[in-house]
Amino acid sequence: MKNHIYWLKISSGFYDGMDDETFLKMAYKRKFGKELDLNNPVTFNEKLQWLKLNDQKPEYTEMVDNRKKRIGQSIQ
């Protein structure tokens, strides 16, 4: 039941006002049961979260958009 409420909050925009770092820390704690250490990331998942916050290049958005276009074309 808790999982359903969590996804309802996400889809309704409940977390929209929250900054990215706070949201990632909350979601990480919920998923893995421990605090997210962004100052000294050790695990693969911690490093992925660090990259989400610190390696934001415009090319990445373009790559994802192009991938979505290809997927959409293959479905039609």
URLIN-V301215 format. One record per run of one state. SS is the DSSP state (h for helix, s for strand, l for the rest). FROM is the first residue (numbers start at 1). LEN is the number of residues. If there is no record, write none. Layout:
ss = {SS | SS}
from = {FROM | FROM}
len = {LEN | LEN}
//
This chain:
ss = {l | h | l | h | l | h | l | h | l}
from = {1 | 2 | 13 | 20 | 33 | 44 | 55 | 58 | 76}
len = {1 | 11 | 7 | 13 | 11 | 11 | 3 | 18 | 1}
//
